[in-house]
Amino acid sequence: MWAFKINNIINNIMIEVIAQATEQAAQITQNAPEGITGSIQGGLGCLGAAIGVGIVGMKGAEAVGRNPDASGAILVQSIIGMALAEAVAFYSLFL
């Protein structure tokens, strides 16, 4: 019986927290300036692109270190990989 009461108390607290969060979100969106929307989406997309470009650069430098004669081909493939990773940032910002 006491487990049911504890579960009921937790459910009531969760409902109250969700209601407060919904109220605050509504206030924030009403006060937000026009034109600034999807900032979380854009931020995460740009973060993903930055991580992708970093990984491409790291692996490119590692590959040139292992085989310096192939640096020209590695540079071309690295630039293409970085461009594709940056495309993710543009998709997240503009779509």
C-alpha positions in Angstrom: 0.0 0.0 0.0 2.8 2.4 0.8 4.4 1.8 -2.5 1.2 2.9 -4.2 1.2 6.1 -2.2 4.9 6.8 -3.1 4.2 6.2 -6.7 1.2 8.5 -6.6 3.2 11.3 -5.0 6.0 10.9 -7.6 3.4 11.0 -10.4 1.9 14.2 -9.0 5.3 15.8 -8.7 6.2 14.9 -12.3 2.9 16.3 -13.6 3.5 19.5 -11.7 7.1 19.8 -13.1 5.9 19.1 -16.7 3.1 21.8 -16.3 5.6 24.3 -15.1 8.0 23.5 -17.9 5.2 23.9 -20.4 4.3 27.3 -19.0 7.9 28.5 -19.1 8.4 27.2 -22.6 5.3 29.1 -23.7 6.6 32.3 -22.1 10.0 31.9 -23.7 8.6 31.4 -27.2 6.3 34.4 -26.8 9.2 36.6 -25.8 11.7 35.2 -28.3 12.6 37.6 -31.1 11.3 36.7 -34.6 13.8 35.1 -36.8 15.6 33.2 -34.1 14.0 29.8 -34.3 15.5 26.3 -34.2 18.6 27.4 -32.3 19.0 24.0 -30.7 18.8 22.3 -34.1 21.3 24.7 -35.6 23.6 24.4 -32.6 23.6 20.6 -32.6 24.1 20.6 -36.4 27.0 22.9 -36.3 28.5 20.9 -33.4 28.2 17.7 -35.4 29.9 19.4 -38.4 32.7 20.7 -36.2 33.3 17.2 -34.8 33.2 15.8 -38.3 35.7 18.3 -39.7 38.0 17.6 -36.7 37.9 13.9 -37.3 38.6 14.3 -41.0 41.5 16.6 -40.3 42.9 14.2 -37.6 42.7 11.2 -39.9 44.1 13.1 -42.8 47.1 14.2 -40.8 47.5 10.6 -39.5 47.3 9.2 -43.1 50.0 11.7 -44.3 52.2 10.7 -41.4 51.9 7.1 -42.4 52.4 7.6 -46.2 53.9 11.0 -47.1 54.0 10.2 -50.8 50.2 10.1 -51.0 49.7 13.5 -49.4 48.1 15.0 -52.6 45.4 12.4 -52.8 44.8 12.5 -49.1 44.4 16.3 -49.2 41.8 16.1 -52.0 39.8 13.4 -50.1 40.1 15.4 -46.9 38.8 18.5 -48.5 35.8 16.6 -49.9 35.1 15.0 -46.6 35.3 18.4 -44.8 32.9 19.9 -47.3 30.4 17.1 -46.8 30.6 17.5 -43.0 30.1 21.3 -43.4 27.0 20.6 -45.5 25.4 19.2 -42.4 25.8 22.5 -40.7 24.2 24.3 -43.6 21.3 21.9 -43.6 20.7 22.3 -39.9 20.8 26.1 -40.1 18.7 26.7 -43.2 16.2 23.8 -43.2 
